[in-house]
Amino acid sequence: MSKRKSNSTIKQVLTQMVLGVFEENGNTPLNYKQVSAKLNVRDPESRDIILEILKEESKKDTIKQISPGKFQLLELKTFVEGKVDMTNDGSAFIVTDDDDENDIFVAPRKLRTALNGDRVKVYVYAKSKGRRKEGEVIEILERRKMEFTGIVKLSEHYAFFIPDDRKMLHDIFIPLEQLNGARNGVKAVAEITDWPAGAKNPVGKVKHILGVQGENDTEMNAILAEYGFPLSFPAEVEHEAESIPEVITEEEIAKRLDFRDVLTITIDPYDAKDFDDAISFKKLDNGNYEVGVHIADVAHYIEPDSALDKEAFERGTSVYLVDRVIPMLPERLSNGLCSLRPHEDKLCFAAVFELDENANIVTEWYGKTVIHSNRRFTYEEVQQIIEDKAGEYSEEILKLNELAHILRERKFKSGAISFETTEVKFKLDEHSKPIGVYVKERKDAHKLIEDFMLLANRKVAEFVSKKGKGKNKFTFVYRVHDAPQPETLANFAQFAARFGYKINTKSDKEVARSLNHLMESVEGKKEQNVLTHLAIRSMAKAVYTTKGTSHYGLAFDHYTHFTSPIRRYPDVMVHRLLFHYLNGGQSANAEHYEKLCVHSSQMEKKAADAERSSVKYKQAEYLADQVGNTYSGIISGVTEWGMYVEIIENKCEGMIRLRDISDDFYTLDEKNYAIIGQRKKKVYQLGDEVKVKVKNVDLTKKQIDFSLVQE
C-alpha cells in the first residue's frame, strides 16, 4: 500500500473517531483540545490533525462551529446500527433498528467488507434537502454467515469459489492447500477465514464437498447448507440417543394415567415415519365423550442442557424438503422411542377433555399418560370411512368428525380466518426427478386432526395463562399472531375489489367474516392462489414469544404449540413448563425463555425458506425439459424489473422480464399491482391470465424465465 493511501486511511479512521467523541458525549460543544483529550491524544502533530479534521468537517456540514474554536455535530444521530440489505448492483440499504422508515443507502465502495445480512455500524452523512439518506459502513458488528454453498473453479496456481447466493457478490479466493480435496466444478461449502485489508476478495477454505452439480442429493444438501441446517447429527448426539433405554419400567407407568385399555388411534400421511400425536376416544356412562389428545413425551427422554437438547434447540425444527425430511431429533427418537407406533406402549403428555354432544368442554385434565395405539390410520383411510360411514372404528371416527365440525364452526363464528392455500406436491421417479405435479387436497380427515390439535393447544395456553395475575403471570411460550396493519389490509381490500370481492374492514370480526367468504368464493377459481397468497401476505407473521398470548388468525385469546415436540423445539419448552407448573413450580425466567423464543422463530423462518427453495428447484427441474412449451398462467407478482407468472396447470412460477416485452416500454404501478405500457397504456395486472412460453431454465439459480405470448 502506498504511503499516501495509508495516510488517507488513517485520517479516515481518525475522522470517525473524532465524530464519535461528539456522539458519545451527547453532542456537547467541544474544542480540538477537549476532543484530543477524550481520544487520549497528546502529541502536538496529532492534535493539529484533529483541528484540521474539525475544520474540514465543518465545511462539509457534518459539524458546525457554534463559537470560535467550539464545535458540535449538526445532527446527533451521526452513527446508527442496522442490517445490510444488499442489492444486485453491489450497493446496499441499511435497515436500522429505530422506527425511521428511511433506510440508509450505502454505495458499493463505502460498504468495506460488509455482506448481506451483516449487522453494521454506519456513519450517516448530513442529509441535503430532498435527497435520500446516505452513509458508509465504519464497523462490522456481527457477521450473519461465513459459510456459503457454491462451485469450485480451479486453475494451476489458485482457486476461486463462486457462491450460489445471489446477494453474495464476491467470489472467495481459496489457496490450493485449503481445497480439502475439491476438484474443479464440484459443488461445495466454503467458509470465509480472512479478508485482508485492501483485498477485493475474501480468503476462505473448502469445508465440505457436496458432490456433482445438478445431482439431486448434491442440490438438496446445498439448500440445507445454505440455510445453516447440518447434514448429520454429531457423534455425541447420536451416542446419547442410542444409549436411552427402550424398556418402559413399571415404576414409570405407575406415575402416569394409564390409557392402554382406551381406544387410541393415530391419523397421519401415508408416508409418515414419526407419529407424535394420537387421539383416544371413549363414550362415558353419562352420555358425554372423553377425547384425549396424547402427544409424544419427548421431554421425558431429553434432559435439559444435554447434547441432544442443545442440538434440538440449535436446529429449532425439522425441515421438510420436497424429497426428504431433516429431523430435529435423531432417528432413534423421532422414528423410534417417541413415535406413537401401533401396538406398542408409549409415553405421552396429554390434554384430556370431557365433551358433551355440542362439543362443550365439561372437564379438562393435563398430565402424563401411557398409551397403546390400536390402529395407525392414513388420512385417505379415515376420509373413506367418513364418506362411506363404514369401516374399522367407524362409529368412533364419525363421532370425532362430528365433534370436530362443531369446534370448527364455533372457531369461525368467533372470527377465525380460513386460509386454504394450494399445496403443490411433486411425483418423483426413483432418482427423485419430478415427473408430475399435483395439488394436495385437505379434506375432513385432515381437519378432524387439526381441530383437536387446535383445541389442545388453545386449552393448554389458557390453563397456564390463568396462573398468576398482571406482573405475576407465569412465564410461558405462546404462539402469537398480531392483527394486520390497517393500511396493508386496506390495500388488499382495494385489490380484491377488482375481482368483485368486498372486504369489510370495520372490525376484526367483519374482516374475518369477509375474508372467509372470499376464501370460499375463490376456491377452484384461477385467482385463488394469487388472492390467498396476497391475503396471507397482508397478515402479520406468527411468532413464538413470552410477551403476548393472542392469535388473530385463529381468533384465540390464548394459543401455544403443544402438539408436535418431535419436530418443533418450542413444543418441548411448552411440555417442560407445563409439567413444572402442574407440579407446583414457580414462574420460570421470562428473559431466558424469550431468548429461546426469538431463536425458535428465526429457525422456523429459515426452515420455511429452505422448503420453498427446494420447491423452486424442483419446479425448475420439472420445466427444464419443456423449454419452448406454451402454457396459460396467472400473473402472481409484479416488480420494477418484471412480472411473475404462475402456470395454471402445474403451479410452477417463473418471470417475464420487462426488457423482453417488445411492444412497448413498461413500468411498475406499485399501488395498483400492475405493469403499464407508457405509449399504448396496455395494463398487465396481478391476477390477469396470460399466455407464456418457457424461455430458459437455470437450475443453479432455481430460476425460470418466461416470454410473453402476445395475443
DRENVEX-851726 format. One record per residue (C-alpha): residue in one letter; x, y, z. Coordinates in steps of 0.25 Angstrom, whole numbers. Layout:
# DRENVEX-851726
 residuo     x     y     z
       a     X     Y     Z
...
//
This chain:
# DRENVEX-851726
 residuo     x     y     z
       m     0     0     0
       s     5    14    -3
       k     9    24     8
       r    -2    34     2
       k   -12    23     3
       s    -8    19    17
       n    -9    33    22
       s   -22    35    15
       t   -28    22    22
       i   -22    27    36
       k   -29    40    34
       q   -42    34    30
       v   -42    25    43
       l   -38    37    52
       t   -49    45    46
       q   -59    35    50
       m   -53    34    64
       v   -54    50    65
       l   -69    50    61
       g   -71    38    70
       v   -66    47    82
       f   -78    56    80
       e   -87    45    79
       e   -83    38    92
       n   -83    51    99
       g   -97    55    96
       n   -93    65    85
       t   -87    75    96
       p   -79    86    89
       l   -64    83    89
       n   -51    90    84
       y   -40    82    78
       k   -32    81    91
       q   -44    75    98
       v   -46    65    86
       s   -31    61    87
       a   -32    59   102
       k   -44    49   100
       l   -37    42    90
       n   -24    41    99
       v   -16    49    88
       r    -5    57    94
       d     6    60    83
       p     4    73    76
       e     5    67    62
       s    -7    58    64
       r   -15    70    71
       d   -13    78    59
       i   -18    67    50
       i   -31    67    59
       l   -32    82    58
       e   -31    80    43
       i   -42    70    43
       l   -51    78    51
       k   -50    90    41
       e   -51    81    28
       e   -64    74    34
       s   -70    88    37
       k   -68    91    22
       k   -76    78    19
       d   -87    82    28
       t   -85    70    37
       i   -81    78    49
       k   -83    93    51
       q   -74   103    59
       i   -84   109    69
       s   -74   119    75
       p   -59   122    72
       g   -52   108    73
       k   -64   101    79
       f   -71    90    70
       q   -83    82    70
       l   -90    71    61
       l  -101    77    52
       e  -109    64    55
       l  -107    56    67
       k  -111    43    60
       t   -98    42    52
       f   -96    28    55
       v  -106    17    54
       e  -107     2    55
       g  -114    -7    45
       k  -115   -19    36
       v  -109   -19    22
       d  -119   -22    11
       m  -111   -24    -2
       t  -116   -20   -16
       n  -112   -27   -29
       d  -103   -15   -33
       g   -94   -17   -21
       s   -99    -5   -13
       a  -108    -7     0
       f  -118    -1     9
       i  -116    -1    24
       v  -129    -5    31
       t  -128     2    44
       d  -133    -2    58
       d  -141    10    60
       d  -155    13    54
       d  -149    22    44
       e  -155    18    31
       n  -143    23    22
       d  -133    13    21
       i  -119    18    18
       f  -113    16     5
       v   -98    11     4
       a   -90    11    -9
       p   -82    -1   -12
       r   -69     5    -9
       k   -74    10     4
       l   -78    -4     9
       r   -64    -8    13
       t   -65   -23    14
       a   -80   -23    19
       l   -88   -35    13
       n  -103   -37    12
       g  -110   -38    26
       d   -98   -34    34
       r  -100   -25    46
       v   -92   -12    44
       k   -89     2    50
       v   -92    13    39
       y   -87    27    39
       v   -99    35    33
       y   -95    47    24
       a  -102    61    26
       k  -115    60    18
       s  -117    70     7
       k  -132    74     5
       g  -140    65    -4
       r  -128    55    -4
       r  -128    41     2
       k  -120    37    14
       e  -106    32    10
       g   -95    27    19
       e   -83    18    20
       v   -80     5    28
       i   -70     8    38
       e   -71    -5    46
       i   -76   -19    45
       l   -82   -23    58
       e   -87   -37    54
       r   -86   -46    42
       r   -99   -52    38
       k   -92   -64    32
       m   -78   -68    28
       e   -81   -81    20
       f   -87   -82     6
       t   -90   -92    -4
       g   -85   -91   -18
       i   -76   -96   -29
       v   -61   -98   -28
       k   -53   -92   -40
       l   -39   -97   -41
       s   -26   -92   -48
       e   -12   -96   -48
       h    -8   -87   -36
       y   -20   -83   -29
       a   -35   -86   -28
       f   -48   -77   -26
       f   -61   -81   -20
       i   -73   -75   -27
       p   -85   -75   -17
       d   -99   -78   -21
       d  -105   -67   -12
       r  -109   -56   -22
       k  -107   -46   -11
       m   -92   -51    -8
       l   -85   -42   -19
       h   -71   -46   -16
       d   -64   -59   -21
       i   -56   -65   -10
       f   -41   -68   -12
       i   -37   -82    -8
       p   -22   -85    -6
       l   -19   -98   -13
       e   -15  -105     1
       q   -29  -101     6
       l   -37  -109    -5
       n   -39  -121     4
       g   -39  -130    -8
       a   -49  -122   -16
       r   -47  -123   -31
       n   -51  -113   -42
       g   -66  -111   -44
       v   -71  -118   -31
       k   -82  -112   -22
       a   -76  -110    -8
       v   -78  -102     5
       a   -67   -91     7
       e   -64   -83    19
       i   -58   -69    19
       t   -46   -69    28
       d   -40   -55    25
       w   -42   -43    18
       p   -28   -35    17
       a   -29   -20    17
       g   -30   -15     3
       a   -33   -28    -3
       k   -44   -29   -13
       n   -48   -43    -9
       p   -49   -50     4
       v   -40   -63     6
       g   -46   -76    10
       k   -45   -91    11
       v   -54  -102     6
       k   -61  -109    18
       h   -70  -120    11
       i   -71  -125    -3
       l   -86  -127    -7
       g   -84  -134   -20
       v   -86  -132   -35
       q   -95  -120   -38
       g  -109  -124   -43
       e  -110  -137   -36
       n  -122  -138   -26
       d  -114  -141   -13
       t  -104  -130   -16
       e  -115  -119   -19
       m  -123  -123    -7
       n  -111  -123     3
       a  -107  -110    -3
       i  -120  -104     1
       l  -119  -109    15
       a  -105  -104    16
       e  -109   -90    10
       y  -119   -88    21
       g  -110   -93    32
       f  -116  -107    35
       p  -106  -118    38
       l  -106  -130    29
       s  -104  -140    40
       f  -104  -141    55
       p   -91  -140    63
       a   -86  -154    68
       e   -88  -149    83
       v  -103  -147    80
       e  -105  -160    73
       h   -98  -167    84
       e  -107  -160    94
       a  -119  -164    87
       e  -115  -179    85
       s  -112  -180   100
       i  -126  -177   104
       p  -133  -190   109
       e  -145  -195   101
       v  -152  -202   112
       i  -163  -194   119
       t  -162  -198   134
       e  -174  -201   143
       e  -169  -190   152
       e  -170  -180   141
       i  -184  -186   137
       a  -189  -184   152
       k  -186  -169   151
       r  -196  -167   139
       l  -210  -169   135
       d  -212  -182   128
       f  -219  -181   115
       r  -215  -194   109
       d  -229  -200   110
       v  -235  -188   104
       l  -237  -188    88
       t  -226  -180    83
       i  -222  -177    68
       t  -213  -168    60
       i  -216  -162    47
       d  -204  -157    38
       p  -200  -156    24
       y  -197  -170    17
       d  -182  -167    16
       a  -181  -162    31
       k  -170  -168    39
       d  -172  -161    52
       f  -185  -161    59
       d  -185  -150    70
       d  -200  -149    73
       a  -211  -159    76
       i  -225  -158    80
       s  -232  -166    90
       f  -248  -168    90
       k  -258  -173   100
       k  -273  -171   102
       l  -276  -169   116
       d  -287  -174   124
       n  -293  -160   125
       g  -295  -159   110
       n  -283  -150   109
       y  -270  -153   101
       e  -255  -154   107
       v  -245  -149    96
       g  -231  -150    99
       v  -220  -143    91
       h  -207  -151    94
       i  -194  -145    90
       a  -181  -152    90
       d  -174  -149   103
       v  -161  -144    96
       a  -157  -136   109
       h  -156  -149   117
       y  -145  -154   108
       i  -137  -141   106
       e  -130  -136   118
       p  -129  -120   118
       d  -115  -116   114
       s  -111  -130   109
       a  -104  -131    96
       l  -118  -136    90
       d  -125  -124    96
       k  -115  -114    91
       e  -115  -120    77
       a  -130  -119    76
       f  -130  -105    81
       e  -120  -101    70
       r  -128  -107    59
       g  -141  -102    65
       t  -150  -110    55
       s  -150  -122    46
       v  -148  -117    31
       y  -157  -123    20
       l  -151  -122     7
       v  -158  -128    -6
       d  -152  -142    -5
       r  -147  -143     9
       v  -149  -139    24
       i  -137  -134    32
       p  -142  -137    46
       m  -139  -129    58
       l  -136  -141    67
       p  -128  -154    63
       e  -136  -165    56
       r  -136  -174    69
       l  -144  -163    76
       s  -152  -157    64
       n  -156  -171    57
       g  -154  -180    69
       l  -155  -177    84
       c  -164  -164    83
       s  -172  -169    70
       l  -186  -174    75
       r  -186  -186    66
       p  -198  -196    67
       h  -198  -208    77
       e  -186  -202    85
       d  -187  -196    99
       k  -183  -181    98
       l  -181  -170   108
       c  -189  -157   105
       f  -193  -144   111
       a  -208  -142   109
       a  -219  -132   109
       v  -232  -140   112
       f  -246  -134   110
       e  -260  -138   114
       l  -269  -132   103
       d  -284  -132   102
       e  -292  -134    89
       n  -289  -120    86
       a  -274  -121    87
       n  -275  -112   100
       i  -264  -115   110
       v  -269  -121   123
       t  -256  -125   129
       e  -241  -124   125
       w  -229  -131   130
       y  -214  -129   127
       g  -203  -139   130
       k  -194  -151   127
       t  -200  -163   121
       v  -196  -177   115
       i  -204  -181   103
       h  -204  -193    93
       s  -209  -189    80
       n  -219  -199    74
       r  -218  -194    59
       r  -210  -186    50
       f  -219  -179    40
       t  -215  -171    28
       y  -223  -158    24
       e  -228  -166    12
       e  -234  -177    20
       v  -241  -168    30
       q  -246  -160    19
       q  -252  -173    13
       i  -259  -176    26
       i  -265  -162    27
       e  -270  -163    13
       d  -275  -177    13
       k  -280  -177    28
       a  -274  -191    30
       g  -261  -197    33
       e  -252  -201    45
       y  -255  -192    57
       s  -265  -184    48
       e  -275  -181    60
       e  -263  -174    68
       i  -257  -167    56
       l  -271  -162    51
       k  -274  -156    65
       l  -260  -150    66
       n  -262  -144    52
       e  -276  -138    57
       l  -270  -132    69
       a  -258  -126    61
       h  -268  -120    51
       i  -275  -113    63
       l  -262  -108    68
       r  -258  -103    54
       e  -271   -95    53
       r  -270   -89    66
       k  -256   -84    63
       f  -260   -78    50
       k  -272   -71    57
       s  -262   -65    67
       g  -255   -58    56
       a  -244   -69    51
       i  -239   -68    37
       s  -239   -80    28
       f  -227   -79    18
       e  -228   -91     9
       t  -215   -90     1
       t  -212   -99   -10
       e  -200  -108    -6
       v  -192  -113   -18
       k  -186  -127   -18
       f  -177  -134   -28
       k  -178  -148   -33
       l  -163  -153   -33
       d  -156  -164   -40
       e  -146  -173   -34
       h  -135  -163   -36
       s  -144  -152   -29
       k  -146  -145   -43
       p  -160  -139   -43
       i  -169  -146   -54
       g  -182  -139   -50
       v  -188  -128   -41
       y  -201  -129   -33
       v  -209  -121   -23
       k  -210  -127    -9
       e  -225  -127    -4
       r  -229  -124    10
       k  -242  -132    14
       d  -250  -135    26
       a  -239  -145    31
       h  -228  -135    31
       k  -238  -124    38
       l  -242  -134    49
       i  -228  -136    54
       e  -225  -121    52
       d  -237  -117    61
       f  -234  -126    72
       m  -219  -121    72
       l  -224  -107    72
       l  -233  -110    84
       a  -221  -116    92
       n  -212  -104    88
       r  -222   -94    92
       k  -227  -100   105
       v  -212  -103   110
       a  -209   -88   107
       e  -222   -83   115
       f  -219   -93   126
       v  -205   -86   129
       s  -209   -72   126
       k  -219   -73   138
       k  -207   -75   147
       g  -203   -62   154
       k  -209   -48   150
       g  -203   -36   144
       k  -188   -35   146
       n  -188   -48   154
       k  -193   -56   142
       f  -186   -69   140
       t  -175   -69   128
       f  -180   -78   116
       v  -177   -80   102
       y  -188   -75    93
       r  -191   -75    78
       v  -195   -61    75
       h  -201   -55    63
       d  -204   -40    63
       a  -215   -33    55
       p  -211   -27    41
       q  -207   -13    39
       p  -220    -5    35
       e  -212     1    23
       t  -208   -13    18
       l  -222   -18    19
       a  -228    -6    12
       n  -218    -8     0
       f  -222   -23     0
       a  -237   -20     0
       q  -235   -10   -11
       f  -229   -21   -20
       a  -239   -31   -16
       a  -250   -22   -21
       r  -244   -22   -35
       f  -249   -37   -35
       g  -263   -33   -29
       y  -260   -37   -15
       k  -263   -28    -3
       i  -254   -28     9
       n  -261   -21    21
       t  -250   -14    30
       k  -259    -8    40
       s  -255   -18    51
       d  -247   -31    53
       k  -259   -40    53
       e  -264   -33    40
       v  -250   -35    34
       a  -250   -49    37
       r  -265   -51    32
       s  -262   -45    19
       l  -248   -52    17
       n  -255   -65    20
       h  -266   -62     9
       l  -254   -58     0
       m  -247   -72     2
       e  -260   -80     0
       s  -263   -72   -13
       v  -249   -73   -19
       e  -248   -88   -17
       g  -245   -95   -30
       k  -244   -81   -38
       k  -232   -77   -46
       e  -230   -65   -36
       q  -230   -74   -23
       n  -215   -75   -22
       v  -212   -60   -24
       l  -223   -55   -15
       t  -220   -65    -4
       h  -205   -62    -4
       l  -207   -47    -4
       a  -217   -48     7
       i  -207   -56    15
       r  -196   -46    12
       s  -205   -35    17
       m  -206   -42    31
       a  -195   -41    41
       k  -185   -53    43
       a  -188   -62    55
       v  -176   -64    65
       y  -172   -70    78
       t  -172   -61    90
       t  -174   -60   105
       k  -179   -46   104
       g  -193   -48    97
       t  -204   -58    96
       s  -214   -56    85
       h  -215   -62    71
       y  -222   -53    62
       g  -224   -63    50
       l  -230   -73    59
       a  -238   -63    68
       f  -232   -69    81
       d  -229   -61    93
       h  -218   -71    97
       y  -210   -80    88
       t  -198   -89    88
       h  -191  -101    81
       f  -192  -113    90
       t  -195  -124    79
       s  -182  -126    71
       p  -170  -128    80
       i  -163  -138    71
       r  -162  -127    60
       r  -163  -113    68
       y  -154  -109    79
       p  -164   -99    85
       d  -173  -111    88
       v  -162  -117    96
       m  -161  -104   104
       v  -176  -104   106
       h  -176  -118   111
       r  -165  -115   121
       l  -172  -102   126
       l  -186  -109   127
       f  -180  -121   135
       h  -173  -111   144
       y  -185  -103   147
       l  -194  -116   149
       n  -184  -120   160
       g  -185  -107   167
       g  -173  -100   161
       q  -171   -85   162
       s  -171   -76   149
       a  -159   -78   140
       n  -149   -67   136
       a  -156   -59   125
       e  -144   -53   119
       h  -137   -67   117
       y  -150   -72   110
       e  -151   -60   102
       k  -137   -62    96
       l  -141   -77    93
       c  -154   -72    86
       v  -146   -62    77
       h  -137   -73    73
       s  -148   -83    70
       s  -156   -72    62
       q  -143   -70    54
       m  -141   -85    51
       e  -155   -87    47
       k  -153   -76    36
       k  -140   -82    31
       a  -147   -96    30
       a  -159   -89    22
       d  -149   -82    13
       a  -141   -95    11
       e  -154  -103     8
       r  -158   -92    -2
       s  -144   -93    -8
       s  -146  -108   -11
       v  -159  -106   -17
       k  -153   -95   -26
       y  -142  -105   -30
       k  -152  -116   -34
       q  -161  -106   -41
       a  -149  -102   -50
       e  -144  -117   -51
       y  -159  -120   -56
       l  -159  -109   -67
       a  -144  -111   -71
       d  -149  -122   -82
       q  -160  -113   -86
       v  -153  -100   -92
       g  -161   -95  -103
       n  -175  -101   -98
       t  -186   -91   -96
       y  -195   -90   -84
       s  -207   -82   -78
       g  -203   -75   -66
       i  -207   -64   -55
       i  -199   -52   -52
       s  -195   -55   -38
       g  -185   -43   -35
       v  -180   -30   -41
       t  -167   -23   -39
       e  -160   -12   -45
       w  -152   -22   -54
       g  -162   -32   -58
       m  -175   -40   -54
       y  -176   -53   -48
       v  -186   -63   -55
       e  -191   -76   -49
       i  -195   -87   -59
       i  -209   -91   -56
       e  -207  -106   -60
       n  -195  -109   -51
       k  -193   -97   -42
       c  -179   -94   -46
       e  -175   -80   -45
       g  -165   -72   -54
       m  -162   -58   -58
       i  -165   -50   -71
       r  -154   -39   -71
       l  -160   -25   -75
       r  -148   -23   -85
       d  -153   -35   -92
       i  -167   -29   -95
       s  -164   -23  -108
       d  -177   -16  -112
       d  -175    -4  -102
       f  -167     1   -91
       y  -174    -4   -78
       t  -172     2   -64
       l  -177    -3   -50
       d  -190     3   -44
       e  -187    -1   -30
       k  -200     4   -24
       n  -209    -4   -34
       y  -200   -16   -34
       a  -199   -14   -49
       i  -189   -13   -61
       i  -193    -1   -70
       g  -188     1   -85
       q  -184    16   -86
       r  -189    18  -100
       k  -201     9  -102
       k  -205     9   -88
       k  -207    -7   -88
       v  -208   -12   -74
       y  -204   -25   -68
       q  -209   -26   -54
       l  -207   -36   -43
       g  -217   -48   -45
       d  -218   -46   -60
       e  -218   -58   -69
       v  -206   -58   -79
       k  -200   -68   -89
       v  -185   -71   -87
       k  -174   -79   -93
       v  -163   -86   -85
       k  -151   -78   -90
       n  -140   -82   -81
       v  -137   -90   -68
       d  -125   -88   -59
       l  -125  -100   -49
       t  -113   -94   -42
       k  -121   -81   -39
       k  -134   -88   -38
       q  -139   -78   -48
       i  -150   -80   -59
       d  -151   -69   -70
       f  -163   -68   -78
       s  -166   -60   -90
       l  -180   -54   -92
       v  -188   -59  -104
       q  -196   -47  -108
       e  -210   -49  -114
//
